[in-house]
Amino acid sequence: MINPIIKTIELGDGRTITIETGKLAKQADGSVMVRMGNTMLLATVCAAKDAIPGTDFMPLQVEYKEKFSAFGRFPGGFTKREGRASDYEILTCRLVDRALRPLFPDNYHAEVYVNIILFSADGIDIPDALAGLAASAALSVSDIPFNGPISEVRVARVNGEFVINPTYDQLEKADMDIMVAATYDNIMMVEGEMKEVSEAELLEAMKVAHEAIKVHCKAQMELTELVGKTQKREYNHEENDEDLRKAVKEACYDKAYAIAASGNKNKHEREDAFNAIRDEFKAQLSEEVLVEKGSLIDRYYHDVEKDAMRRCILDEGNRLDGRKTTEIRPIWSEVGYLPGPHGSAIFTRGETQSLTSVTLGTKMDEKKIDNVLDAGTERFLLHYNFPPFSTGEAKAQRGTGRREIGHGHLAWRALKEVIPANYPYVIRIVSDILESNGSSSMATVCAGTLALMDAGVQIKKPVSGIAMGLIKNAGEEKFAVLSDILGDEDHLGDMDFKVTGTKDGITATQMDIKVDGLSFEILEKALNQAKEGRMHILGKIAETITEPRADLKDHAPRIEMMTIPKEFIGAVIGPGGKIIQGMQEETGATITIEEIDGVGRIEISGTNRRCIDAALAKIKGIVAIPEVGEIYKGKVRSIMPYGAFVEFLPGKDGLLHISEIAWERLETVEQAGIKEGEEIEVKLLEVDPKTGKFKLSRKAMLPRPPKEEKKA
């Protein structure tokens, strides 16, 4: 029997997290089993011994997978086996990746694979909040170079109180749900959604999260000591030529600084100008030197370009496109550009542009969710597409990537809080990015708001979004917070902080940090500067459209909702669906029905009012309770020698006896001129208490002829 090494973290509310190593997956470079309650995740990490020649980036791959057996469930589909990663699993991978990636040494380029697997779940604790801790712990007990540890926690505010790693039940009652990743000293990543909270409230939640994370980091440091992995492996993944580095800087820095300070607003012209400086330096060298040192020159020149751009901002306050730090690029927008969708908008900010459409659907268009711990439906969808031509790249467009799923999810979180409660339509927003130089996810939020209002969706308030950047050199007090960052400012800067919200508060946020020593003072400044930017953008949105259109577009589907007593659901559906299918064929409407909270909820949709009204009338007839003495307009279904059967309410037939057709005596029903399929008025005389059969009369509504006087 193996005795594993176990470290326990007390959460302070009676719950604990245990980190166990040395028992499972021992051939991996590092492996841990993290447990909270009956939720258990195995995290493993493996790294190549050497880097692939020519690699100058961090080839990190993070995978998060959930086993259906973890919650005692079978996978769906024909194969009954786990398949491609779900959106939820991909989003969890991104949360972990974004926290880990900046903490590997800059010159470490070996392939690193982190795998996190959910093996057990209790449906109480949310496993994604433990994934970052598990991944970091696996790295901590390995010899892989890593400037951690880190941990991630979820912070929710429930009834005004902050809760660390809330349960599913607690999260349903929360008005704030954010995931925070941090080292012992610094915040690294934030992502979440909230119901119009203030900047101060978001900052407070981040502080609460960091205090909890410090405890997790301390436990991992102690675990590293226990397993004896304080010394990490030696590596040499970069060959440098310091003389060449110096030569590149001396020859190129001043020229690069001049380009950075020129204020050229055209992205491609700036790129060409920067590239020309590098090419000019290379032109002085022989072919042999370029073959040997070409990649080094590219790397050193990238560093020169980065430093020139950063110093230009810090020293002069000038950005690449000539803007001041708080200035937002020109904005223009338009609604109703596309006639086919139910709503559409163009939103353009500088060189970033989104063409967004809204489609309204019925219950049959709901997205089915079949995750391990989340099975249900989703009625509000947002899809984000980022084709290569949006950045001028000449390459083929492949399937949806992790980045597109992540950016779309952020925009979805930003907008979902303003969708009306119990809205009868399923909503799908599609944002196609046509140009990109800066935050396209924030352009999606703005275009989504415009398109929803154009579609006549009565959103509670418009939402705007902005991406903030940061320039701060290590060891310097001076820093610059940048509003509406460019792509280069994101790539060469220290922070990407996206904030969305209405005029009354924040609805979603996502932040990635690439620098140590980021204080809460800087975060507060960034949040307040972001608020000013959001308000400016909301004003620009209002110049295009101030409120949702009063009605839907003419070609949008029409939906009516109604509820019926639960006991009538079967009557509306009919045996084998015969009744509901018949109503759909006769009226042209689409009818769906389900039981919710003990009542039947019916959704009737159609292309015009007439078909919806016809379906409503039929359903009301089915659920109506027949009342003795009431007069009904019915249809003759069949004729018998003794009378006629009349459907006086949908699905309810009664007998019109031959003696109840007319006051005079009839030998046959046909004598009264009654035919099958004819509509006639009948009166309900009685309901047999034993059989429930209905007795109808026609003569009861006819004037009674006077009695003939008897002859003497």
C-alpha positions in Angstrom: 0.0 0.0 0.0 1.4 3.4 -1.1 1.3 6.2 1.5 0.7 9.4 -0.5 1.7 12.9 0.7 -1.4 14.9 1.6 -1.8 18.6 2.3 -5.1 19.9 3.6 -6.5 23.4 3.2 -9.1 24.7 5.6 -11.7 27.0 4.0 -13.0 28.4 7.3 -16.6 27.3 6.8 -16.2 23.6 7.8 -15.1 22.6 4.3 -11.6 21.4 3.3 -9.6 20.9 0.2 -7.0 18.1 0.1 -4.1 17.8 -2.3 -2.7 14.3 -2.6 0.4 13.3 -4.5 2.6 10.2 -4.9 -0.2 7.7 -5.3 -1.6 8.1 -8.9 0.0 8.7 -12.3 3.5 8.6 -11.0 5.1 8.4 -14.5 4.0 12.0 -15.2 6.4 14.7 -14.2 3.9 15.9 -11.6 0.4 14.6 -10.6 -2.0 15.4 -7.8 -5.6 14.5 -6.8 -7.5 17.5 -5.5 -10.6 16.7 -3.4 -13.3 18.9 -2.0 -16.2 17.0 -0.6 -16.9 14.2 -3.1 -15.6 16.3 -6.0 -12.2 14.9 -7.2 -9.9 16.2 -10.0 -6.7 14.5 -11.1 -4.2 16.9 -12.6 -1.0 15.8 -14.4 1.8 17.7 -16.1 4.4 16.4 -18.5 7.1 18.5 -20.2 9.5 17.7 -23.0 13.2 17.6 -22.0 14.2 19.9 -24.8 12.6 22.6 -27.0 11.9 22.0 -30.6 14.7 24.0 -32.5 13.5 27.4 -33.6 10.7 27.7 -31.0 10.6 31.1 -29.5 7.2 30.9 -27.6 5.8 28.9 -24.7 4.1 25.8 -26.2 1.7 25.1 -23.4 -1.4 23.0 -23.9 -4.1 22.8 -21.1 -6.9 20.2 -21.3 -9.8 19.9 -19.0 -12.1 16.9 -19.3 -15.1 15.7 -17.3 -16.0 12.0 -17.1 -19.8 11.3 -17.2 -19.2 8.5 -14.8 -18.0 11.1 -12.3 -21.7 11.9 -11.7 -23.1 8.5 -12.4 -24.3 9.4 -15.9 -24.0 7.9 -19.3 -22.8 10.1 -22.2 -25.3 11.0 -24.8 -25.0 10.1 -28.5 -24.7 6.8 -30.3 -21.3 5.8 -29.1 -22.1 6.5 -25.4 -18.5 7.7 -24.9 -17.0 11.1 -24.1 -16.2 13.0 -27.3 -14.9 16.4 -28.3 -14.6 19.0 -25.5 -17.8 20.9 -24.6 -17.8 24.7 -24.6 -17.8 24.5 -20.8 -14.6 22.3 -20.8 -12.9 24.7 -23.3 -13.8 27.7 -21.2 -12.3 26.0 -18.1 -9.1 25.2 -20.1 -8.8 28.9 -21.0 -9.2 29.9 -17.3 -6.3 27.7 -16.3 -4.1 28.4 -19.4 -4.4 32.2 -19.0 -3.3 32.0 -15.3 -0.3 29.6 -15.9 1.1 30.8 -19.2 2.7 34.1 -18.0 4.5 32.3 -15.1 6.8 30.1 -17.2 10.3 31.6 -17.6 10.6 33.7 -20.8 13.4 31.6 -22.1 11.7 28.2 -21.4 10.3 26.8 -24.7 9.8 23.0 -24.0 6.3 21.6 -24.8 4.2 21.4 -21.6 1.0 19.4 -21.4 -1.4 19.9 -18.5 -4.3 17.5 -18.2 -7.1 18.0 -15.6 -9.7 15.2 -15.3 -12.9 15.3 -13.2 -13.2 11.7 -11.9 -15.8 12.3 -9.2 -18.5 14.9 -8.6 -21.3 15.3 -6.0 -23.4 18.0 -7.7 -22.7 20.3 -4.8 -19.3 21.9 -5.3 -18.4 23.4 -8.7 -15.3 21.6 -10.1 -14.0 24.4 -12.4 -13.0 26.5 -9.3 -10.6 23.7 -8.4 -9.0 23.2 -11.8 -6.4 26.0 -11.5 -5.3 24.9 -8.0 -5.0 21.3 -9.3 -2.9 22.3 -12.3 -0.6 24.5 -10.2 -0.1 21.8 -7.6 0.9 19.3 -10.3 3.5 21.8 -11.5 4.6 22.5 -8.0 5.4 18.8 -7.3 7.3 18.5 -10.6 10.7 19.7 -11.6 9.3 21.8 -14.4 10.5 25.5 -14.2 7.5 27.5 -13.1 7.3 30.9 -11.3 4.2 29.9 -9.3 2.4 28.6 -7.5 -1.0 30.0 -8.3 -4.6 29.2 -7.4 -8.0 30.1 -8.7 -11.1 30.6 -6.7 -14.7 31.6 -7.5 -16.1 34.5 -5.5 -19.9 35.0 -5.4 -21.9 37.6 -3.5 -24.9 36.0 -1.8 -27.2 38.2 0.2 -24.5 40.9 0.4 -21.8 38.5 1.7 -18.8 37.2 -0.3 -18.6 33.4 -0.5 -15.4 31.6 -1.7 -16.0 28.6 -4.0 -19.8 28.6 -3.5 -22.0 25.6 -4.1 -24.3 25.4 -7.1 -27.3 26.4 -4.8 -25.5 29.4 -3.5 -24.4 30.5 -7.0 -28.1 30.6 -8.1 -28.8 33.3 -5.5 -25.7 35.4 -6.3 -25.5 38.8 -7.9 -21.8 38.4 -8.6 -19.9 35.5 -10.0 -16.2 35.9 -10.7 -13.2 33.6 -11.1 -9.9 35.0 -9.9 -6.4 33.6 -10.4 -3.4 34.9 -8.5 0.1 34.1 -7.2 0.8 34.7 -3.5 1.7 38.3 -4.4 -0.2 39.3 -7.5 -3.6 39.0 -9.3 -3.1 37.2 -12.7 -6.5 36.7 -14.2 -10.1 37.7 -13.5 -13.3 36.6 -15.4 -16.9 36.8 -14.4 -20.4 38.2 -14.6 -22.4 40.4 -12.3 -25.7 42.2 -12.0 -24.7 45.8 -12.6 -22.3 46.2 -9.7 -20.0 49.1 -9.0 -16.3 49.3 -9.7 -15.6 49.4 -5.9 -17.7 46.2 -5.3 -15.8 44.4 -8.1 -12.5 45.5 -6.6 -13.5 44.3 -3.1 -14.4 40.9 -4.5 -11.0 40.6 -6.1 -9.3 41.4 -2.7 -11.4 38.8 -0.9 -10.4 36.2 -3.6 -6.7 37.1 -3.2 -6.7 36.5 0.5 -8.2 33.0 0.0 -5.7 32.3 -2.8 -2.7 33.1 -0.5 -3.8 30.2 1.7 -3.8 27.9 -1.3 -0.4 29.1 -2.5 1.1 28.6 1.0 -0.2 25.0 1.1 1.4 24.3 -2.3 4.8 25.8 -1.2 4.7 23.4 1.8 3.8 20.5 -0.5 6.7 21.3 -2.7 9.0 21.1 0.3 7.5 17.8 1.4 8.1 16.1 -2.0 11.5 17.7 -2.4 10.9 19.5 -5.7 12.2 22.9 -4.8 15.0 22.5 -7.3 13.7 22.7 -10.9 15.3 21.1 -13.9 18.1 22.9 -15.8 17.5 23.9 -19.4 19.0 25.9 -22.2 16.4 26.7 -24.8 17.9 29.9 -26.1 21.2 30.7 -27.6 21.9 34.4 -27.4 24.5 36.7 -29.0 24.8 39.8 -26.7 26.9 41.7 -29.2 24.3 41.2 -31.8 21.5 42.2 -29.4 23.4 45.4 -28.7 24.0 46.1 -32.4 20.3 45.7 -33.2 19.4 48.1 -30.4 21.9 50.7 -31.4 21.0 50.6 -35.1 17.2 50.3 -34.7 16.0 51.8 -31.4 15.8 55.5 -32.4 14.2 54.7 -35.8 11.6 52.5 -34.1 10.9 55.2 -31.5 10.3 57.7 -34.2 7.7 55.4 -35.8 6.1 54.8 -32.5 5.9 58.5 -31.9 4.6 59.3 -35.4 1.0 58.8 -34.6 0.2 57.0 -37.8 -3.4 55.7 -37.4 -3.1 53.1 -40.2 -2.1 49.7 -38.7 -0.6 48.3 -42.0 1.4 51.4 -42.7 2.9 51.2 -39.2 3.7 47.6 -39.6 5.4 48.2 -42.9 7.4 51.0 -41.4 8.6 48.9 -38.4 9.4 46.0 -40.7 11.4 48.3 -43.0 13.8 49.1 -40.1 14.5 45.5 -39.4 14.9 44.7 -43.1 17.3 47.6 -43.5 19.5 46.2 -40.7 19.4 42.8 -42.2 20.4 44.1 -45.7 23.8 45.0 -44.3 24.6 41.4 -43.4 25.8 38.5 -45.5 23.6 35.6 -46.5 25.7 33.3 -44.3 25.2 35.5 -41.2 21.4 35.8 -42.0 21.1 32.0 -42.2 22.8 31.6 -38.9 21.5 34.7 -37.0 18.3 35.6 -38.8 15.9 34.3 -36.1 18.0 36.0 -33.4 17.8 39.4 -35.2 14.0 39.0 -35.4 13.7 38.3 -31.7 16.0 41.2 -30.7 14.2 43.6 -33.0 10.9 42.6 -31.5 12.3 43.5 -28.1 13.5 46.9 -29.5 10.1 47.6 -31.1 8.4 46.7 -27.8 10.6 48.9 -25.7 10.3 51.8 -28.1 6.5 51.7 -28.0 6.4 51.4 -24.2 8.9 54.2 -23.6 7.1 56.5 -26.0 3.9 56.0 -24.0 5.5 56.3 -20.6 7.8 59.3 -21.4 5.7 61.2 -23.9 2.1 60.0 -23.3 1.9 59.2 -27.0 0.4 56.0 -28.3 1.1 54.3 -31.6 -1.9 55.9 -33.4 -1.3 59.3 -31.8 -4.1 59.1 -29.2 -3.8 60.1 -25.5 -4.1 57.4 -22.9 -7.8 58.1 -22.2 -8.8 58.7 -25.8 -11.2 56.3 -27.6 -11.0 55.9 -31.4 -13.8 57.3 -33.6 -17.0 55.3 -33.5 -19.8 54.9 -36.0 -22.7 52.4 -36.1 -25.8 51.5 -38.1 -28.8 49.4 -37.4 -31.1 47.5 -39.8 -28.2 47.0 -42.4 -29.2 43.4 -43.2 -32.9 42.9 -44.3 -33.0 39.1 -43.8 -32.2 38.7 -40.1 -34.8 39.8 -37.5 -32.3 42.5 -36.3 -28.8 43.6 -37.4 -26.2 46.2 -36.7 -22.7 47.4 -37.7 -20.5 48.7 -34.9 -17.1 50.2 -35.9 -14.5 51.6 -33.5 -11.3 52.6 -35.1 -10.1 49.6 -37.1 -12.3 47.1 -35.3 -15.7 46.2 -36.9 -18.5 43.8 -36.0 -21.4 43.0 -38.3 -23.9 41.4 -35.9 -27.3 39.8 -36.6 -30.2 38.7 -34.3 -32.5 35.8 -35.0 -35.6 35.1 -33.0 -36.8 31.6 -32.6 -39.3 29.3 -30.8 -38.9 26.7 -28.1 -37.9 24.2 -30.8 -34.7 26.3 -31.4 -33.4 26.0 -27.9 -29.9 24.7 -27.5 -29.7 21.4 -25.6 -27.0 21.2 -23.0 -25.7 17.8 -22.0 -22.7 18.4 -19.8 -21.7 16.1 -16.9 -23.1 18.5 -14.2 -25.4 20.6 -16.4 -28.2 19.2 -18.4 -30.9 21.4 -19.7 -31.6 24.1 -22.4 -30.3 27.6 -23.2 -32.6 30.2 -24.8 -30.1 33.0 -25.3 -27.2 32.2 -27.6 -24.2 34.3 -28.8 -21.7 33.1 -31.4 -18.6 35.0 -32.4 -16.6 34.5 -35.6 -13.1 35.8 -36.3 -12.2 35.1 -39.9 -8.5 35.6 -41.0 -9.4 38.4 -43.4 -10.4 40.6 -40.4 -6.7 41.1 -39.8 -5.6 41.0 -43.4 -4.2 37.4 -43.1 -4.0 35.3 -46.2 -5.0 31.9 -44.8 -7.9 29.5 -44.8 -10.7 29.8 -42.2 -11.1 26.6 -40.2 -13.5 25.6 -37.5 -14.4 27.4 -34.3 -11.3 27.8 -32.1 -11.0 28.2 -28.3 -10.4 31.9 -28.7 -13.7 32.3 -30.5 -15.6 30.3 -27.9 -14.0 32.4 -25.1 -14.7 35.8 -26.7 -18.2 34.8 -27.5 -18.8 33.6 -24.0 -17.6 37.0 -22.5 -20.0 38.9 -24.8 -22.8 36.5 -23.9 -22.2 37.1 -20.2 -22.2 40.9 -20.8 -25.6 40.9 -22.5 -27.6 38.1 -20.8 -28.5 40.2 -17.8 -30.4 42.7 -19.9 -32.6 40.2 -21.7 -36.2 40.4 -20.4 -37.2 37.7 -17.9 -39.4 35.0 -19.3 -38.9 36.3 -22.8 -40.9 34.0 -25.1 -38.4 34.0 -27.9 -35.1 32.0 -28.2 -32.5 34.6 -29.2 -29.4 33.9 -31.3 -26.8 36.7 -31.8 -24.1 36.1 -34.3 -21.1 38.5 -34.4 -18.9 38.4 -37.5 -15.7 40.4 -37.0 -14.9 42.1 -40.3 -12.0 44.2 -39.1 -9.8 43.7 -36.0 -7.2 45.9 -34.4 -8.3 46.1 -30.7 -10.9 44.3 -28.7 -13.4 42.6 -31.1 -15.2 41.0 -28.1 -16.1 44.5 -26.8 -17.2 45.5 -30.3 -19.5 42.4 -30.2 -21.1 43.6 -27.0 -21.8 47.0 -28.5 -23.0 45.6 -31.9 -25.1 43.0 -30.0 -26.9 45.8 -28.0 -27.6 47.7 -31.2 -28.9 44.6 -33.0 -31.1 43.5 -30.1 -32.7 47.0 -30.1 -33.1 46.9 -33.9 -34.9 43.5 -33.5 -37.4 44.9 -31.1 -36.1 42.9 -28.1 -37.1 45.0 -25.1 -33.7 44.8 -23.3 -33.6 46.5 -19.9 -30.7 48.8 -20.8 -28.0 49.2 -23.4 -24.7 47.6 -22.7 -21.3 48.8 -23.9 -17.8 47.4 -23.4 -14.2 48.6 -23.5 -10.7 47.0 -23.3 -8.1 48.6 -21.1 -4.3 48.2 -21.3 -1.4 48.9 -19.1 2.3 49.9 -19.6 4.5 49.4 -16.5 8.2 48.6 -16.5 9.5 46.5 -13.7 11.1 48.5 -10.9 9.5 51.8 -12.1 6.8 53.7 -10.3 5.5 55.3 -13.5 2.7 53.5 -15.4 0.1 54.3 -18.0 -3.5 52.9 -18.2 -4.7 52.9 -21.8 -8.3 53.1 -22.9 -9.5 51.2 -26.0 -6.3 49.3 -26.7 -4.9 48.5 -30.1 -3.8 45.0 -31.0 -0.1 45.9 -30.6 -0.8 47.5 -27.2 -2.4 44.2 -26.1 0.5 42.2 -27.5 3.3 44.5 -26.3 1.6 45.7 -23.1 1.1 44.3 -19.6 -2.6 44.0 -19.2 -5.8 43.2 -21.2 -8.7 44.3 -19.0 -12.2 44.1 -20.6 -15.1 45.7 -18.8 -18.8 45.7 -19.9 -21.8 47.3 -18.3 -24.9 49.5 -18.4 -25.1 53.1 -17.2 -25.8 51.7 -13.7 -23.0 49.1 -13.3 -20.7 46.3 -14.6 -22.2 43.2 -16.1 -19.1 41.2 -17.1 -15.3 41.4 -17.0 -12.2 39.6 -18.2 -8.7 40.5 -17.2 -5.3 39.0 -18.0 -2.1 40.3 -16.4 1.4 39.8 -17.9 3.5 41.6 -15.3 4.3 41.2 -11.6 3.6 43.9 -9.0 0.2 45.0 -10.2 -1.3 46.9 -7.3 -5.0 47.3 -6.4 -4.4 51.0 -6.9 -3.6 50.4 -10.6 -6.7 48.2 -10.9 -8.9 50.8 -9.4 -7.6 53.4 -11.8 -8.2 51.1 -14.7 -11.8 50.4 -13.6 -12.6 54.0 -13.2 -11.0 54.9 -16.5 -13.0 52.1 -18.1 -16.2 53.5 -16.7 -15.6 56.8 -18.4 -14.9 55.0 -21.6 -18.1 52.9 -21.3 -20.2 55.9 -20.8 -18.7 57.6 -23.8 -19.5 54.5 -26.0 -23.1 54.3 -24.6 -23.5 57.9 -25.7 -22.4 56.9 -29.2 -24.8 54.0 -29.3 -27.6 56.4 -28.3 -26.8 58.5 -31.3 -27.8 55.6 -33.5 -30.8 54.2 -31.6 -32.0 55.2 -28.1 -34.4 52.4 -27.2 -35.7 49.1 -28.6 -38.1 49.2 -31.5 -41.7 49.0 -30.4 -42.4 45.9 -32.4 -40.7 43.0 -34.1 -39.8 43.1 -37.8 -42.7 42.0 -40.1 -40.9 38.7 -41.0 -40.1 37.8 -37.4 -42.1 34.9 -35.9 -45.0 35.7 -33.6 -45.3 33.9 -30.3 -48.2 33.7 -27.8 -47.8 32.0 -24.5 -50.6 30.5 -22.4 -50.8 28.3 -19.4 -53.3 25.5 -18.7 -54.1 23.2 -15.7 -51.7 20.3 -15.6 -54.6 17.8 -16.1 -55.4 19.2 -19.5 -51.9 18.6 -21.0 -52.8 15.1 -22.2 -56.0 16.4 -23.8 -54.1 19.0 -25.8 -51.5 16.5 -27.0 -54.0 13.7 -27.6 -53.2 10.0 -28.1 -49.9 9.7 -29.9 -49.9 13.4 -30.4 -52.9 13.2 -32.7 -54.7 16.3 -31.3 -51.8 18.7 -31.2 -50.5 17.6 -34.7 -54.0 18.0 -36.1 -54.2 21.6 -34.7 -50.9 22.4 -36.3 -51.9 21.1 -39.7 -55.3 22.9 -39.6 -54.0 26.3 -38.4 -50.4 26.4 -39.7 -49.1 27.4 -36.3 -46.4 25.6 -34.4 -47.5 24.4 -30.9 -45.2 23.2 -28.1 -46.3 22.2 -24.6 -44.4 21.3 -21.4 -45.1 21.0 -17.7 -43.3 23.7 -15.6 -44.0 24.2 -11.9 -47.2 22.2 -11.9 -48.9 23.8 -14.9 -48.9 23.3 -18.6 -47.0 26.0 -20.5 -48.0 26.3 -24.2 -46.1 28.3 -26.8 -47.8 29.0 -30.1 -45.8 30.5 -32.9 -46.7 31.4 -36.4 -45.9 33.8 -39.3 -49.2 35.7 -38.9 -51.8 36.6 -36.3 -54.6 34.6 -38.0 -53.0 31.2 -37.5 -52.0 32.0 -33.9 -55.6 33.1 -33.1 -57.0 29.9 -34.7 -54.7 27.7 -32.6 -55.5 29.7 -29.4 -59.2 29.2 -30.0 -58.8 25.4 -30.5 -56.7 25.1 -27.3 -59.1 27.2 -25.3 -61.8 24.9 -26.5 -60.0 21.8 -25.4 -59.3 23.2 -21.9 -62.7 24.7 -21.5 -64.9 22.8 -18.9 -68.3 22.0 -20.5 -71.1 23.8 -18.6 -74.7 22.5 -18.6 -77.0 25.1 -20.1 -74.3 26.7 -22.3 -74.8 26.9 -26.1 -71.9 25.8 -28.3 -71.1 25.8 -32.0 -70.1 22.3 -33.0 -69.4 20.1 -36.0 -71.4 17.0 -36.9 -68.9 14.2 -36.8 -71.2 11.2 -37.6 -74.9 10.4 -38.2 -76.6 7.3 -36.7 -80.2 6.0 -37.0 -80.8 7.3 -33.5 -79.1 10.7 -33.8 -75.9 12.5 -34.5 -72.6 12.9 -32.7 -71.5 16.5 -32.5 -68.0 17.8 -31.5 -69.1 20.8 -29.5 -65.6 21.5 -28.0 -62.3 20.3 -29.3 -61.9 16.6 -28.4 -65.4 16.5 -26.8 -68.3 14.8 -28.6 -71.9 14.6 -27.4 -75.0 12.8 -28.6 -77.7 14.8 -30.3 -80.5 12.3 -30.0 -83.0 12.3 -32.9 -85.7 13.4 -30.4 -83.7 16.5 -29.5 -83.2 17.7 -33.1 -86.6 19.2 -33.6 -90.0 19.5 -31.9 -91.7 17.5 -34.5 -91.3 13.8 -34.7 -88.5 12.7 -37.1 -88.2 9.3 -38.7 -84.5 10.0 -39.7 -81.9 12.6 -38.9 -81.7 13.5 -42.5 -85.3 14.8 -42.4 -83.9 17.8 -40.4 -81.4 18.6 -43.1 -78.4 17.7 -40.9 -75.3 16.4 -42.7 -71.8 15.2 -41.6 -69.3 18.1 -41.4 -72.0 20.7 -40.9 -71.6 23.2 -38.2 -74.7 23.6 -35.9 -75.5 25.2 -32.6 -76.3 22.9 -29.7 -77.1 23.2 -26.0 -75.6 21.0 -23.4 -78.5 19.5 -21.4 -76.6 17.3 -19.0 -73.5 15.3 -18.3 -74.0 11.7 -17.2 -72.4 11.5 -13.7 -71.4 7.9 -14.2 -70.1 7.8 -17.7 -69.2 11.4 -18.3 -71.2 11.4 -21.6 -72.7 14.6 -22.9 -76.4 15.0 -23.9 -77.0 17.7 -26.4 -80.1 19.4 -27.7 -80.9 21.5 -30.8 -84.7 21.8 -30.3 -84.1 23.5 -26.9 -83.0 26.6 -28.8 -85.9 26.5 -31.3 -89.3 28.1 -30.6 -91.8 25.5 -29.4 -94.8 25.3 -31.8 -98.2 26.1 -30.4 -100.3 23.1 -29.3 -103.1 22.2 -31.7 -106.7 22.4 -30.1 -108.5 19.1 -29.9 -111.6 18.7 -32.0 -114.9 18.2 -30.2 
